Amino acid sequence: MADRRYDVILVASARGALASLPSRTQRRIIKSLHALESEPRPPGAVPLAGRSQQGIWRIRVGDYRVLYEIHENLLRVLIIRVGHRRDVYRKGSGS
């Protein structure tokens, strides 16, 4: 699978949440997002539990979390939420 490249796409709310973070945190998260291009299930990535979160994966970047879906048939990783660990799982958190 090393030669497969995934497109990493951020939904608008995730893009906005990322842009609102301190620049150092942004750089760390962006580095992790680039890594998803070649490996959408890196060590430490976990699928979220729960019926409403089926198909959603999570990676940790310090105190921040990135929630995403993997679309194998399209070779696409869709970033659906970026946020602090205390907020990112809250329903309707907007980011």
Secondary structure, 3 states (H helix, E strand, C coil): CCCCCCEEEECHHHHHHHHCCCHHHHHHHHHHHHHHCCCCCCCCCEECCCHHHCCEEEEEECCEEEEEEEEHHHCEEEEEEEEECCCCCCCCCCC
